[in-house]
């Protein structure tokens, strides 16, 4: 399943609209935002980390 997602709200969370993401990526992203590590049973990629990595690549 793919869903639209908008993440914003503080300097640590840059304004970014992602046209789609996997639902499994939302939990790791939300945990990253609040500074928690997901349990080893949680899978998916944090969208926050992915966005920062892409920004560093294109700068």
C-alpha positions, 0 to 999 in steps of 0.5 A: 500500500502507498500513502501520501505523507507530509513531514514538517514541524521543527528545524530537525524535521525539514519540510518535505512532501513525499508523493508516496511511501510504504506504510512500513516506512512510517513507523521508523520515521516517526520513531526517528523524529521522537528520538527512539529506536524501533524494536528489531521486529520493526522493518522499513526505512526511516523517511527522515534518514532517507531525506537527509541522505538524499539532501547530502548527496545532491548538495 
